Amino acid sequence: MEFRFDATQEYQLAAIEAACGLLEGQPYLRSELVIPEGASFSAIANRLDLSEDTLLKNLQDVQAGNGIDTDDELKVIAGSLPASGETTPRPFPNFSVEMETGTGKTYVYLRTAMEMFKRFGLRKFIVVVPSVAVREGVLATLQDTQSHLRALYDNPPYRYYAYDSANLSQVRQFAMSDGLEIMVMTIDAFARAENVIRQTTDRLQGERPLNLIQATRPVLVLDEPQNMESENRIAALASLHPLFALRYSATHRNPYNLIYRLTPYDAYRQGLVKRIEIASVIEEDNQNRPFVRLDEIKIQAKKPVARLAVHKLMKSGAIKETILTIKGEDDLEKKTGRVKERSQLHKIIEDNTWLFGEEYNLSVSDRGLTAVLDKHRKLLGEDVVIDKPVKHISQERGIVDLMLSRVLRRHRADELEHLVVELKRPKVTIGDEEVTQVEKYAISVANDERFRTVDGVRWTFWAISDDVDQYAAYRMGDRGVISSKNNITVGIKTWGQVIEENKARLQFFQEKLEHQVDDETALKHLQEKYQKFLAGVVTEGETDTEGGEAAGPLAADA
């Protein structure tokens, strides 16, 4: 199946023209090798020959032409990462395009890069995205539009790829190429001082990969830039030494120098999005919310005793208001029959392993490492003798929350991957204790030769909760990985990241199947299917947190 794209959509052409209009008067750049001062390499770079006054006038003309209030100055952002050796702030102008979700934002900025290459000779572009899921969506669009764009622009010399810290030759090619280069990067790939991109390497004659990128003066395309507004992330963007940045989102937090706007109403009026009617709902007597009312406190035998009204889980599964007498050592959770969040998550995820990838199947749940070995043996069909239990590094019995397994047919038919997930209560912040726990599981597997009987088996261990502390954040590298050796990878994820990674898949199915599920329908499904585990937990709690990431999968009010 091949997608067909309409290259004549007026609103998309207007957004493309708005960006290109900023560079009115810029001469076409011929490819020219430059050697940065003190560097041992050369690069073909972008260059902007327009003065700030000319750029500001172009901005005002574009804004006026699109019915947007004109700005009196260019909005620049700047920052530096002292911990990485970057001490000089690098200011660069930013221009924003506001487009409603589902109207072809990715297509617009890819065509904008093509137009800028065609008209002005700008050839180095970096698409910066907030997550791996968005990165994969952009790469899919690049692949789907490849034949369309080549035909539309008379087969220009262009390449696209995801930045890979293990393949630094890509960075050299990005710097040296005289064709159009589109590199897709997650913000986390270069936002930390310990990232590979900031380290010197013999593979680049002692240079840092970042030095080569800086030398090209890339144009940044920021996809969902509202997720890149922290001081550290702004500094990371500035450290790329961009020529300027184009910001694309439906929900800008800071719309720097807005040049084009397609509002939800505009999209609705032009028939670009589905029409939805919303009926208001007023919720009353929701027994799924935790409820406690203090009726009385009195002293008995010189100790305080409280009389509480609570919502209690009855044997029938119903929730009823009940009066309880509570003493100092009583556990209210046990008294009300409410189960723990981690247990609730565990049971739901057993039935929904697609959260970690559609190909995964549940292998082991809440079992020891010896049971993991037994399942590993059965999956491989090997004659592994289990004559003694697996020894946990701590000499204690290690219980694995979930082990998921999948065959990676895309690479080798016999390649198998085990994913071991260590679930934490959403309120638990992952720190040194949790990191050590999941690392001990990995070491226990690495130390047992019975797990190493067959080549082509990979092990991945993840600790998952709502947040991480400074220690865990320091340990995290690209994509949350804290260590990777031979066939074993250990990492940390937040529920926000898991949800974000699934958004792209959900959006794909919504668009292809034209299927929409609102919050009320989703909540009803959870309550009906998992009533036993979610009584008093599933609510309409806030999902909008700072930075745009979702809260945990069970946003309890407790």
QUICOR-V992221 format. One record per run of one state. SS is the DSSP state (hx for helix, st for strand, lp for the rest). FROM is the first residue (numbers start at 0). LEN is the number of residues. Records with the same first field share a line. If there is no record, write none. Layout:
SS = FROM-LEN + FROM-LEN
//
This chain:
lp = 0-9 + 21-11 + 34-8 + 44-7 + 65-10 + 77-4 + 84-7 + 99-5 + 120-3 + 129-2 + 152-5 + 162-6 + 176-3 + 189-6 + 198-1 + 200-1 + 204-3 + 215-3 + 223-1 + 228-2 + 239-4 + 249-8 + 262-1 + 269-22 + 300-2 + 313-5 + 326-5 + 336-4 + 350-2 + 356-4 + 380-18 + 407-8 + 423-5 + 430-1 + 447-1 + 452-4 + 465-1 + 468-1 + 475-2 + 485-2 + 513-5 + 529-1 + 534-24
hx = 9-12 + 51-14 + 81-3 + 104-16 + 131-21 + 168-8 + 186-3 + 195-3 + 201-3 + 208-7 + 224-4 + 230-9 + 263-6 + 331-5 + 340-10 + 352-4 + 368-12 + 431-16 + 448-4 + 469-6 + 477-3 + 494-19 + 518-11 + 530-4
st = 32-2 + 42-2 + 75-2 + 91-8 + 123-6 + 157-5 + 179-7 + 199-1 + 207-1 + 218-5 + 243-6 + 257-5 + 291-9 + 302-11 + 318-8 + 360-8 + 398-9 + 415-8 + 428-2 + 456-9 + 466-2 + 480-5 + 487-7
//
